[in-house]
């Protein structure tokens, strides 16, 4: 699995403040528990086809 991120700390979308857990569902969605922002962020998989 390859995950691309800005790597920023904060409270905006795709930013984290003390991420504590990660989970991946059967469809490849990634869920990250962001403890200090009191939320769970969901990231859909990037799908690309190569020839």
PDB file of N, CA, C and O in Angstrom:
ATOM      1  N   UNK A   1       0.843  -1.159   0.000  1.00  0.00           N
ATOM      2  CA  UNK A   1       0.000   0.000   0.000  1.00  0.00           C
ATOM      3  C   UNK A   1       0.895   1.232   0.000  1.00  0.00           C
ATOM      4  O   UNK A   1       1.888   1.297   0.725  1.00  0.00           O
ATOM      5  N   UNK A   2       0.528   2.200  -0.821  1.00  0.00           N
ATOM      6  CA  UNK A   2       1.249   3.470  -0.860  1.00  0.00           C
ATOM      7  C   UNK A   2       0.263   4.558  -0.477  1.00  0.00           C
ATOM      8  O   UNK A   2      -0.836   4.629  -1.028  1.00  0.00           O
ATOM      9  N   UNK A   3       0.652   5.409   0.467  1.00  0.00           N
ATOM     10  CA  UNK A   3      -0.204   6.506   0.891  1.00  0.00           C
ATOM     11  C   UNK A   3       0.553   7.804   0.705  1.00  0.00           C
ATOM     12  O   UNK A   3       1.688   7.950   1.158  1.00  0.00           O
ATOM     13  N   UNK A   4      -0.087   8.743   0.036  1.00  0.00           N
ATOM     14  CA  UNK A   4       0.529  10.044  -0.208  1.00  0.00           C
ATOM     15  C   UNK A   4      -0.114  11.072   0.704  1.00  0.00           C
ATOM     16  O   UNK A   4      -1.336  11.108   0.847  1.00  0.00           O
ATOM     17  N   UNK A   5       0.705  11.901   1.316  1.00  0.00           N
ATOM     18  CA  UNK A   5       0.184  12.897   2.245  1.00  0.00           C
ATOM     19  C   UNK A   5       1.039  14.144   2.209  1.00  0.00           C
ATOM     20  O   UNK A   5       2.219  14.097   1.862  1.00  0.00           O
ATOM     21  N   UNK A   6       0.429  15.263   2.573  1.00  0.00           N
ATOM     22  CA  UNK A   6       1.180  16.504   2.715  1.00  0.00           C
ATOM     23  C   UNK A   6       2.108  16.433   3.923  1.00  0.00           C
ATOM     24  O   UNK A   6       3.164  17.064   3.944  1.00  0.00           O
ATOM     25  N   UNK A   7       1.708  15.671   4.909  1.00  0.00           N
ATOM     26  CA  UNK A   7       2.517  15.539   6.113  1.00  0.00           C
ATOM     27  C   UNK A   7       2.404  16.713   7.057  1.00  0.00           C
ATOM     28  O   UNK A   7       3.301  16.955   7.865  1.00  0.00           O
ATOM     29  N   UNK A   8       1.293  17.453   6.960  1.00  0.00           N
ATOM     30  CA  UNK A   8       1.126  18.639   7.792  1.00  0.00           C
ATOM     31  C   UNK A   8       0.367  18.319   9.075  1.00  0.00           C
ATOM     32  O   UNK A   8      -0.488  17.434   9.111  1.00  0.00           O
ATOM     33  N   UNK A   9       0.703  19.062  10.121  1.00  0.00           N
ATOM     34  CA  UNK A   9      -0.035  18.955  11.372  1.00  0.00           C
ATOM     35  C   UNK A   9      -1.026  20.101  11.428  1.00  0.00           C
ATOM     36  O   UNK A   9      -0.679  21.241  11.116  1.00  0.00           O
ATOM     37  N   UNK A  10      -2.257  19.810  11.822  1.00  0.00           N
ATOM     38  CA  UNK A  10      -3.257  20.860  11.931  1.00  0.00           C
ATOM     39  C   UNK A  10      -4.653  20.296  12.004  1.00  0.00           C
ATOM     40  O   UNK A  10      -4.844  19.114  12.289  1.00  0.00           O
ATOM     41  N   UNK A  11      -5.641  21.156  11.740  1.00  0.00           N
ATOM     42  CA  UNK A  11      -7.036  20.736  11.848  1.00  0.00           C
ATOM     43  C   UNK A  11      -7.795  20.811  10.525  1.00  0.00           C
ATOM     44  O   UNK A  11      -8.995  20.540  10.491  1.00  0.00           O
ATOM     45  N   UNK A  12      -7.129  21.168   9.455  1.00  0.00           N
ATOM     46  CA  UNK A  12      -7.763  21.212   8.134  1.00  0.00           C
ATOM     47  C   UNK A  12      -7.929  19.793   7.596  1.00  0.00           C
ATOM     48  O   UNK A  12      -7.321  18.858   8.116  1.00  0.00           O
ATOM     49  N   UNK A  13      -8.751  19.626   6.553  1.00  0.00           N
ATOM     50  CA  UNK A  13      -8.852  18.300   5.936  1.00  0.00           C
ATOM     51  C   UNK A  13      -7.476  17.789   5.502  1.00  0.00           C
ATOM     52  O   UNK A  13      -6.647  18.557   5.014  1.00  0.00           O
ATOM     53  N   UNK A  14      -7.247  16.510   5.680  1.00  0.00           N
ATOM     54  CA  UNK A  14      -5.987  15.829   5.355  1.00  0.00           C
ATOM     55  C   UNK A  14      -4.822  16.240   6.253  1.00  0.00           C
ATOM     56  O   UNK A  14      -3.668  15.935   5.950  1.00  0.00           O
ATOM     57  N   UNK A  15      -5.114  16.925   7.344  1.00  0.00           N
ATOM     58  CA  UNK A  15      -4.108  17.232   8.356  1.00  0.00           C
ATOM     59  C   UNK A  15      -4.497  16.498   9.636  1.00  0.00           C
ATOM     60  O   UNK A  15      -5.664  16.175   9.856  1.00  0.00           O
ATOM     61  N   UNK A  16      -3.499  16.242  10.470  1.00  0.00           N
ATOM     62  CA  UNK A  16      -3.736  15.471  11.689  1.00  0.00           C
ATOM     63  C   UNK A  16      -3.098  16.150  12.884  1.00  0.00           C
ATOM     64  O   UNK A  16      -2.094  16.853  12.770  1.00  0.00           O
ATOM     65  N   UNK A  17      -3.713  15.917  14.033  1.00  0.00           N
ATOM     66  CA  UNK A  17      -3.160  16.330  15.315  1.00  0.00           C
ATOM     67  C   UNK A  17      -3.261  15.120  16.226  1.00  0.00           C
ATOM     68  O   UNK A  17      -4.303  14.871  16.833  1.00  0.00           O
ATOM     69  N   UNK A  18      -2.187  14.385  16.315  1.00  0.00           N
ATOM     70  CA  UNK A  18      -2.099  13.171  17.117  1.00  0.00           C
ATOM     71  C   UNK A  18      -2.973  12.033  16.577  1.00  0.00           C
ATOM     72  O   UNK A  18      -3.913  11.604  17.246  1.00  0.00           O
ATOM     73  N   UNK A  19      -2.666  11.547  15.375  1.00  0.00           N
ATOM     74  CA  UNK A  19      -3.372  10.364  14.874  1.00  0.00           C
ATOM     75  C   UNK A  19      -3.017   9.154  15.725  1.00  0.00           C
ATOM     76  O   UNK A  19      -1.849   8.938  16.048  1.00  0.00           O
ATOM     77  N   UNK A  20      -4.026   8.365  16.088  1.00  0.00           N
ATOM     78  CA  UNK A  20      -3.780   7.261  17.017  1.00  0.00           C
ATOM     79  C   UNK A  20      -4.081   5.883  16.457  1.00  0.00           C
ATOM     80  O   UNK A  20      -3.600   4.887  16.998  1.00  0.00           O
ATOM     81  N   UNK A  21      -4.866   5.797  15.386  1.00  0.00           N
ATOM     82  CA  UNK A  21      -5.240   4.484  14.862  1.00  0.00           C
ATOM     83  C   UNK A  21      -5.565   4.601  13.386  1.00  0.00           C
ATOM     84  O   UNK A  21      -5.920   5.674  12.899  1.00  0.00           O
ATOM     85  N   UNK A  22      -5.439   3.487  12.680  1.00  0.00           N
ATOM     86  CA  UNK A  22      -5.726   3.438  11.248  1.00  0.00           C
ATOM     87  C   UNK A  22      -6.416   2.115  10.940  1.00  0.00           C
ATOM     88  O   UNK A  22      -6.120   1.087  11.549  1.00  0.00           O
ATOM     89  N   UNK A  23      -7.342   2.161   9.983  1.00  0.00           N
ATOM     90  CA  UNK A  23      -8.045   0.953   9.568  1.00  0.00           C
ATOM     91  C   UNK A  23      -8.327   1.050   8.076  1.00  0.00           C
ATOM     92  O   UNK A  23      -8.488   2.146   7.538  1.00  0.00           O
ATOM     93  N   UNK A  24      -8.387  -0.094   7.413  1.00  0.00           N
ATOM     94  CA  UNK A  24      -8.693  -0.153   5.986  1.00  0.00           C
ATOM     95  C   UNK A  24      -9.862  -1.107   5.803  1.00  0.00           C
ATOM     96  O   UNK A  24      -9.838  -2.227   6.313  1.00  0.00           O
ATOM     97  N   UNK A  25     -10.899  -0.662   5.069  1.00  0.00           N
ATOM     98  CA  UNK A  25     -12.047  -1.544   4.850  1.00  0.00           C
ATOM     99  C   UNK A  25     -11.857  -2.383   3.584  1.00  0.00           C
ATOM    100  O   UNK A  25     -10.837  -2.274   2.904  1.00  0.00           O
ATOM    101  N   UNK A  26     -12.837  -3.210   3.281  1.00  0.00           N
ATOM    102  CA  UNK A  26     -12.745  -4.137   2.151  1.00  0.00           C
ATOM    103  C   UNK A  26     -12.650  -3.426   0.802  1.00  0.00           C
ATOM    104  O   UNK A  26     -12.155  -4.004  -0.165  1.00  0.00           O
ATOM    105  N   UNK A  27     -13.115  -2.190   0.728  1.00  0.00           N
ATOM    106  CA  UNK A  27     -13.060  -1.427  -0.525  1.00  0.00           C
ATOM    107  C   UNK A  27     -11.770  -0.630  -0.662  1.00  0.00           C
ATOM    108  O   UNK A  27     -11.561   0.043  -1.671  1.00  0.00           O
ATOM    109  N   UNK A  28     -10.901  -0.701   0.347  1.00  0.00           N
ATOM    110  CA  UNK A  28      -9.632   0.011   0.296  1.00  0.00           C
ATOM    111  C   UNK A  28      -9.668   1.408   0.881  1.00  0.00           C
ATOM    112  O   UNK A  28      -8.669   2.125   0.825  1.00  0.00           O
ATOM    113  N   UNK A  29     -10.815   1.817   1.451  1.00  0.00           N
ATOM    114  CA  UNK A  29     -10.886   3.113   2.120  1.00  0.00           C
ATOM    115  C   UNK A  29     -10.032   3.078   3.379  1.00  0.00           C
ATOM    116  O   UNK A  29     -10.005   2.074   4.092  1.00  0.00           O
ATOM    117  N   UNK A  30      -9.345   4.159   3.645  1.00  0.00           N
ATOM    118  CA  UNK A  30      -8.483   4.261   4.820  1.00  0.00           C
ATOM    119  C   UNK A  30      -9.146   5.205   5.817  1.00  0.00           C
ATOM    120  O   UNK A  30      -9.555   6.309   5.458  1.00  0.00           O
ATOM    121  N   UNK A  31      -9.249   4.767   7.070  1.00  0.00           N
ATOM    122  CA  UNK A  31      -9.832   5.568   8.142  1.00  0.00           C
ATOM    123  C   UNK A  31      -8.743   5.848   9.173  1.00  0.00           C
ATOM    124  O   UNK A  31      -8.062   4.933   9.635  1.00  0.00           O
ATOM    125  N   UNK A  32      -8.585   7.123   9.529  1.00  0.00           N
ATOM    126  CA  UNK A  32      -7.566   7.521  10.499  1.00  0.00           C
ATOM    127  C   UNK A  32      -8.243   8.226  11.667  1.00  0.00           C
ATOM    128  O   UNK A  32      -8.963   9.206  11.477  1.00  0.00           O
ATOM    129  N   UNK A  33      -8.009   7.721  12.878  1.00  0.00           N
ATOM    130  CA  UNK A  33      -8.515   8.363  14.085  1.00  0.00           C
ATOM    131  C   UNK A  33      -7.578   9.514  14.426  1.00  0.00           C
ATOM    132  O   UNK A  33      -6.380   9.320  14.633  1.00  0.00           O
ATOM    133  N   UNK A  34      -8.145  10.714  14.480  1.00  0.00           N
ATOM    134  CA  UNK A  34      -7.391  11.937  14.769  1.00  0.00           C
ATOM    135  C   UNK A  34      -7.813  12.418  16.158  1.00  0.00           C
ATOM    136  O   UNK A  34      -8.780  13.168  16.297  1.00  0.00           O
ATOM    137  N   UNK A  35      -7.083  11.982  17.176  1.00  0.00           N
ATOM    138  CA  UNK A  35      -7.473  12.149  18.580  1.00  0.00           C
ATOM    139  C   UNK A  35      -7.697  13.607  18.986  1.00  0.00           C
ATOM    140  O   UNK A  35      -8.765  13.938  19.501  1.00  0.00           O
ATOM    141  N   UNK A  36      -6.729  14.472  18.770  1.00  0.00           N
ATOM    142  CA  UNK A  36      -6.839  15.859  19.246  1.00  0.00           C
ATOM    143  C   UNK A  36      -7.850  16.685  18.455  1.00  0.00           C
ATOM    144  O   UNK A  36      -8.353  17.688  18.962  1.00  0.00           O
ATOM    145  N   UNK A  37      -8.155  16.286  17.230  1.00  0.00           N
ATOM    146  CA  UNK A  37      -9.188  16.972  16.451  1.00  0.00           C
ATOM    147  C   UNK A  37     -10.558  16.315  16.611  1.00  0.00           C
ATOM    148  O   UNK A  37     -11.535  16.752  16.003  1.00  0.00           O
ATOM    149  N   UNK A  38     -10.625  15.266  17.429  1.00  0.00           N
ATOM    150  CA  UNK A  38     -11.883  14.598  17.755  1.00  0.00           C
ATOM    151  C   UNK A  38     -12.662  14.190  16.499  1.00  0.00           C
ATOM    152  O   UNK A  38     -13.838  14.518  16.344  1.00  0.00           O
ATOM    153  N   UNK A  39     -11.971  13.462  15.604  1.00  0.00           N
ATOM    154  CA  UNK A  39     -12.615  13.052  14.357  1.00  0.00           C
ATOM    155  C   UNK A  39     -11.970  11.802  13.778  1.00  0.00           C
ATOM    156  O   UNK A  39     -10.893  11.377  14.195  1.00  0.00           O
ATOM    157  N   UNK A  40     -12.657  11.237  12.818  1.00  0.00           N
ATOM    158  CA  UNK A  40     -12.116  10.151  12.008  1.00  0.00           C
ATOM    159  C   UNK A  40     -12.134  10.635  10.567  1.00  0.00           C
ATOM    160  O   UNK A  40     -13.182  11.029  10.053  1.00  0.00           O
ATOM    161  N   UNK A  41     -10.986  10.608   9.918  1.00  0.00           N
ATOM    162  CA  UNK A  41     -10.915  11.018   8.521  1.00  0.00           C
ATOM    163  C   UNK A  41     -10.916   9.788   7.622  1.00  0.00           C
ATOM    164  O   UNK A  41     -10.269   8.782   7.914  1.00  0.00           O
ATOM    165  N   UNK A  42     -11.659   9.893   6.522  1.00  0.00           N
ATOM    166  CA  UNK A  42     -11.753   8.800   5.551  1.00  0.00           C
ATOM    167  C   UNK A  42     -11.064   9.228   4.259  1.00  0.00           C
ATOM    168  O   UNK A  42     -11.254  10.340   3.769  1.00  0.00           O
ATOM    169  N   UNK A  43     -10.255   8.307   3.721  1.00  0.00           N
ATOM    170  CA  UNK A  43      -9.555   8.542   2.464  1.00  0.00           C
ATOM    171  C   UNK A  43      -9.897   7.420   1.496  1.00  0.00           C
ATOM    172  O   UNK A  43      -9.681   6.244   1.791  1.00  0.00           O
ATOM    173  N   UNK A  44     -10.429   7.790   0.345  1.00  0.00           N
ATOM    174  CA  UNK A  44     -10.759   6.799  -0.681  1.00  0.00           C
ATOM    175  C   UNK A  44      -9.479   6.397  -1.402  1.00  0.00           C
ATOM    176  O   UNK A  44      -8.549   7.197  -1.510  1.00  0.00           O
ATOM    177  N   UNK A  45      -9.425   5.165  -1.897  1.00  0.00           N
ATOM    178  CA  UNK A  45      -8.220   4.724  -2.610  1.00  0.00           C
ATOM    179  C   UNK A  45      -8.067   5.457  -3.938  1.00  0.00           C
ATOM    180  O   UNK A  45      -9.050   5.802  -4.593  1.00  0.00           O
ATOM    181  N   UNK A  46      -6.826   5.684  -4.315  1.00  0.00           N
ATOM    182  CA  UNK A  46      -6.528   6.240  -5.633  1.00  0.00           C
ATOM    183  C   UNK A  46      -6.448   5.074  -6.593  1.00  0.00           C
ATOM    184  O   UNK A  46      -5.630   4.172  -6.410  1.00  0.00           O
ATOM    185  N   UNK A  47      -7.274   5.081  -7.597  1.00  0.00           N
ATOM    186  CA  UNK A  47      -7.300   3.970  -8.544  1.00  0.00           C
ATOM    187  C   UNK A  47      -6.776   4.452  -9.885  1.00  0.00           C
ATOM    188  O   UNK A  47      -7.274   5.424 -10.453  1.00  0.00           O
ATOM    189  N   UNK A  48      -5.771   3.762 -10.372  1.00  0.00           N
ATOM    190  CA  UNK A  48      -5.243   4.075 -11.695  1.00  0.00           C
ATOM    191  C   UNK A  48      -4.970   2.776 -12.423  1.00  0.00           C
ATOM    192  O   UNK A  48      -4.663   1.754 -11.810  1.00  0.00           O
ATOM    193  N   UNK A  49      -5.086   2.829 -13.725  1.00  0.00           N
ATOM    194  CA  UNK A  49      -4.831   1.649 -14.533  1.00  0.00           C
ATOM    195  C   UNK A  49      -3.565   1.875 -15.335  1.00  0.00           C
ATOM    196  O   UNK A  49      -3.346   2.958 -15.878  1.00  0.00           O
ATOM    197  N   UNK A  50      -2.744   0.863 -15.404  1.00  0.00           N
ATOM    198  CA  UNK A  50      -1.529   0.938 -16.205  1.00  0.00           C
ATOM    199  C   UNK A  50      -1.645  -0.040 -17.357  1.00  0.00           C
ATOM    200  O   UNK A  50      -2.307  -1.072 -17.255  1.00  0.00           O
ATOM    201  N   UNK A  51      -1.001   0.298 -18.437  1.00  0.00           N
ATOM    202  CA  UNK A  51      -1.029  -0.581 -19.616  1.00  0.00           C
ATOM    203  C   UNK A  51       0.286  -1.274 -19.803  1.00  0.00           C
ATOM    204  O   UNK A  51       0.445  -2.052 -20.744  1.00  0.00           O
TER     205      UNK A  51
END
